[in-house]
Amino acid sequence: MNPLEWCNLAYWELSQRVGPPFPVEPPAVNVFGDVPYGDGLNLETLAQHSFSPPESVRRTRCKIGLGITLSREDDCVWVYNRSDNPIFVSSLTLEDPDSPSPTRVPAEHCLCVYDSVKAAQQNFGWNFTHPQFGPIDPNSIRISFVKGWGQNYSRREITLCPCWLEILLAPCR
């Protein structure tokens, strides 16, 4: 990872990563659907080079619209939902150990999705009460557009969500 990058973005449709990771250097980046003259990561452009997705992916992708803005401010990462639909966010600094479901962020709302001070104070040991699927990276954030997942949803894990984003934060230096 370039020392100036604070994160890399990986876009997924179901369990298939679409396109290469997108490195981020500026303090803020937009991630959006097909928006003319948009500045940032255009998911529609990435998806043109992907597999032929099922109808659920195409329908969800059309609902992303203006998408999100991610911004790094001091020791925190914020997300602003610019879309007309909710997003669902999972981050170890957001999760309640008694309820590992993602946090719903309504349209036109923002949320601190990662707090490095809180992350440094947490114990990221195994939780046998609510096991997770796969390895857990304390420096990652997952955002699903439009569809939620977890124990309160029909999709039990994020890889069943039609369109989602993985934010891989640069390790502390």
C-alpha positions in Angstrom: 0.0 0.0 0.0 1.3 3.5 -0.9 2.1 5.4 2.3 -0.2 8.2 1.2 -3.2 5.9 1.0 -5.5 5.8 4.0 -7.7 3.0 2.5 -8.5 0.7 -0.4 -12.0 0.1 -1.6 -13.2 -3.2 -3.0 -16.6 -3.4 -4.6 -18.5 -6.8 -4.5 -21.6 -8.1 -6.1 -22.7 -11.1 -4.0 -19.5 -13.1 -3.3 -17.8 -11.8 -6.5 -15.3 -8.9 -6.3 -15.9 -6.6 -9.2 -12.8 -4.7 -10.6 -9.5 -4.0 -8.9 -9.1 -2.4 -5.5 -9.5 1.4 -5.6 -6.7 3.2 -3.6 -7.8 6.4 -1.7 -5.4 9.2 -0.9 -7.6 12.4 -0.5 -9.3 12.8 2.8 -12.7 12.2 1.2 -14.0 10.0 -1.7 -17.4 9.5 -3.3 -18.6 6.0 -4.2 -21.7 6.1 -6.5 -23.7 4.4 -9.1 -24.0 5.7 -12.6 -23.8 9.5 -12.0 -22.7 11.7 -14.9 -19.6 13.8 -14.1 -19.2 12.1 -10.7 -15.8 12.3 -9.0 -14.6 9.1 -7.2 -15.4 5.4 -7.6 -18.1 4.8 -10.2 -19.6 1.3 -9.5 -21.5 1.2 -12.8 -18.2 1.6 -14.7 -16.6 -1.2 -12.7 -19.6 -3.5 -13.2 -19.4 -3.2 -17.0 -16.4 -5.5 -16.9 -17.9 -8.1 -14.5 -19.8 -11.3 -14.8 -23.5 -11.2 -15.9 -25.1 -10.5 -12.6 -28.5 -11.8 -11.5 -31.6 -9.6 -11.6 -31.3 -8.8 -7.9 -27.9 -7.3 -8.4 -29.0 -5.2 -11.4 -32.1 -3.9 -9.5 -30.0 -3.0 -6.4 -27.2 -1.4 -8.4 -29.8 1.0 -10.0 -30.9 2.1 -6.5 -27.3 3.2 -5.4 -27.6 6.6 -7.2 -25.4 9.2 -5.5 -24.1 6.5 -3.1 -21.9 7.5 -0.3 -19.1 9.9 0.7 -16.3 8.4 2.9 -14.2 10.9 4.8 -11.2 10.6 7.1 -11.2 13.2 9.9 -8.6 13.0 12.6 -8.8 9.5 14.1 -12.2 8.7 12.6 -13.8 7.6 9.3 -17.3 8.9 8.5 -19.8 7.9 5.9 -22.5 10.2 4.5 -25.3 8.4 2.8 -26.1 10.5 -0.3 -28.4 7.9 -1.7 -32.2 7.8 -1.6 -32.0 4.4 0.1 -30.5 3.1 3.3 -27.1 1.6 3.6 -26.0 -1.0 6.2 -22.6 -0.7 7.9 -20.5 -3.2 9.8 -17.4 -2.2 11.7 -15.9 -3.6 14.8 -16.0 -0.2 16.4 -19.7 0.0 15.7 -20.8 -3.5 16.7 -22.6 -4.3 19.9 -21.3 -7.6 21.1 -24.8 -8.7 22.0 -26.2 -7.9 18.5 -23.7 -8.3 15.7 -26.1 -7.0 13.0 -25.0 -4.1 10.9 -26.1 -0.5 11.6 -28.7 0.9 9.3 -27.9 4.4 8.0 -31.0 6.1 6.4 -30.8 8.3 3.3 -29.1 11.7 3.9 -27.6 10.7 7.3 -24.0 10.3 8.4 -22.3 8.1 10.9 -18.8 7.7 12.3 -18.1 4.1 11.1 -14.6 3.7 12.5 -12.9 5.3 15.6 -9.3 4.4 16.0 -9.3 5.4 19.7 -12.2 3.0 20.3 -10.5 0.3 18.2 -7.3 0.5 20.2 -9.4 -0.1 23.4 -11.3 -3.1 22.2 -10.5 -6.7 22.6 -10.9 -8.4 19.3 -10.9 -11.9 20.7 -13.2 -14.7 19.5 -16.8 -14.4 20.3 -18.3 -17.9 20.5 -21.8 -16.6 21.4 -22.2 -14.9 18.0 -19.6 -16.5 15.6 -18.7 -14.6 12.4 -18.2 -16.1 9.0 -14.6 -16.0 7.8 -11.7 -14.0 9.3 -12.3 -10.7 10.9 -10.1 -7.7 10.1 -10.3 -5.0 12.7 -9.2 -2.5 10.1 -12.1 -3.2 7.7 -15.5 -1.7 7.2 -18.3 -3.3 5.2 -21.2 -1.4 3.6 -24.1 -2.9 1.8 -26.2 -0.7 -0.4 -30.0 -1.0 0.1 -30.0 -4.5 1.6 -29.2 -5.5 5.2 -27.8 -8.8 6.5 -27.4 -10.6 9.8 -29.6 -12.2 12.3 -32.5 -9.7 11.7 -32.5 -10.2 7.9 -33.1 -13.0 5.4 -29.4 -12.6 4.2 -27.3 -14.1 7.0 -24.0 -12.8 5.7 -22.8 -9.9 3.6 -21.7 -12.1 0.7 -25.4 -12.7 0.0 -26.1 -9.0 -0.4 -26.4 -7.8 -4.0 -24.0 -4.8 -3.9 -21.5 -4.0 -1.2 -18.3 -2.3 -0.5 -15.3 -3.3 1.6 -13.2 -0.5 3.0 -9.7 -1.8 3.9 -8.1 0.8 6.2 -4.3 1.3 6.1 -2.7 0.0 9.3 -1.5 2.5 11.8 2.0 3.6 11.0 
